[in-house]
Amino acid sequence: MRPVDDMLKNAQGRVRFHMPGHKGTLDPYDMTELASTDDLYCAEGALREAERRIAKSAGAGDAILLTGGATAGNLTMLLYASTRYRTVDVPRTAHVSAVSGLILGDMEVGKSDAVFVTRPDYCGHACELPKAKFLMVDEAHGAHFNWWSEPQNAGRLGADLWVQSAHKTLPCLTGGAWLFMKDASLYPHLLHLLRMVMTSSPPFPILRSLDNARAFMDENGADALNSTVKLCDAFRERVNLLDGLFSPRMDDPTRLVVNVTGRGLTGFHAVSLLHEMGIDAEMGDAENVVFIATVCDKAESFDLLVSALSRLPFGNDALISVSPAYGIPRMRPRRAALSPIESIPLSRARGRIAARAAGLYPPGSAWLMPGDEITPEAIDALLSAEKAGAGLFGLPGGEISVVSE
């Protein structure tokens, strides 16, 4: 059953004197809240049924559909945590959206009964979840975990709240995600908080694709994932026969990681070379190229990828380690982020207080957070990463926003 799809199909054939302005000419399913549709923030029909169905698929107490990606879910989780805690335990590896959540909730990072973790990471590592009184998990890259037994999703491992980006690993439009809760009684409060951080006009095409992705996986997910894993395992076997390349099996077997250092290349350089061959990777780092495989990939795509990897040249890149170095917390993140600011070259920012997050993107974790004293180690690490070919965020034109003195 696909309740959102059915609802939107049944709402067609009417004269549209309402939003959106294209009146269905761009997409007939791009509609607004009407008597014949539903309202995400007061869902009583098809959208509420879609939430109940994905909650069942994920083993959750309840769920909320998101059109603002995992970012909207992370902000909502942390806003909820801020109603109960003044500090939260957030590793520096968290996505930058978690930093925004700390700012909105006026929380600090520290020892706390409230813990926020990321699982899996970009490379497909699925760590064990910590024991915590209140556990939040950014499971953006693990939406497909709902339909297999190992690795299990965060909820089945004890998370209180967790977020998944359906658009990252399932057949869903960009922006489609889910916020899950173990305790169904939290639904009204979380919906109230979500409305503060996500559009008041959530697009129906994304909502439709979320429910269609759920329905597809409910009907075909186990078999589709099994086929995808077989293709991924075969890919790794073929790559490991190529000189200078190595592809290990990750905790998430659908995540493909290829180490290219044996060819004298950095992952950053290899991504550029593959792009020239018509292959777009998810990301590169100092040593690896990361590819996201999903149930939508075909055998032919894997063949083309193996062929491109086989044609990577043997280079002489400076193979350096790109390791994070962090600032030192000196000010509450909210105070720093909302203070008067000025922009200065990163190279001259030693000792200043960062007013915005900065780091590598992807993966999007903040090496500098608002409120951090900018250390020479952090400056050197960011500049070295950029020189190696990494993409940076929070440093437009090589400048960083700092709290005005």
PyMOL commands that set and color helices and strands:
alter all, ss='L'
color gray80, all
select helices_A, chain A and resi 3-10+40-42+46-58+69-82+96-105+140-147+155-157+166-169+184-197+204-239+261-263+267-276+299-310+333-337+346-348+376-388+396-398
alter helices_A, ss='H'
color red, helices_A
select strands_A, chain A and resi 62-66+87-88+108-109+114-118+134-138+161-164+177-181+255-259+283-284+288-292+328-329+341-345+358-360+366-368+372-373+392-393+399-403
alter strands_A, ss='S'
color yellow, strands_A
deselect
rebuild
show_as cartoon
